[in-house]
């Protein structure tokens, strides 16, 4: 299964990723006071989403109705079942941002 790798030691930082046949820029931030991560999303230099909090089991950008966001679901998840939260200690250790293809079943 494919996942988006987050380099915690580089935060705050930006990187490009190809999704939905387009190139997106993710900007990752960390709130050390409350131990959570957020992601900003850009496409073609245009800001689409800011401050999207990473919540375990909840797809990123799920509340965004903009058709320009990736169609794939990107979900913070722990395949091992050890952790059910996204924190500094879990992200990139057991919790990863898994990419699930949207509408791939042809229905």
PyMOL commands that set and color helices and strands:
alter all, ss='L'
color gray80, all
select helices_A, chain A and resi 8-10
alter helices_A, ss='H'
color red, helices_A
select strands_A, chain A and resi 3-4+13-19+22-31+36-43+46-53+73-77+96-100
alter strands_A, ss='S'
color yellow, strands_A
deselect
rebuild
show_as cartoon
